[in-house]
């Protein structure tokens, strides 16, 4: 029973990490597209940095919780989960960037 509770909390954290990854992609896409990634103003830098650091922290927390529930019992499934979650985070960043670029006026 406790493993399912841990997995449920880990799933909630993982979903939060996906939301933060999407936000990172959405906030970083326009400065990257305009070629001014290193000339962002303070507000843009804060938005991008907070979304990036939040994605890393929440994603690591989700994987840590999944590890508590599954690492000892099924290490192969845990390894697959890490790879799939990493790919899903990358996809969320790409979707956020595509969404942002599609809606920004030139």
Secondary structure, 3 states (H helix, E strand, C coil): CHHHHHHHHHHHHHHHHHHHHHHHHHHHHHHHHCCCHHHCCHHHHHHHHHHHHHHHHHHHHHHHHHHHHHCCCCHHHHHHHHHHHHHHHHHHHHHHHHHHHHHCCC
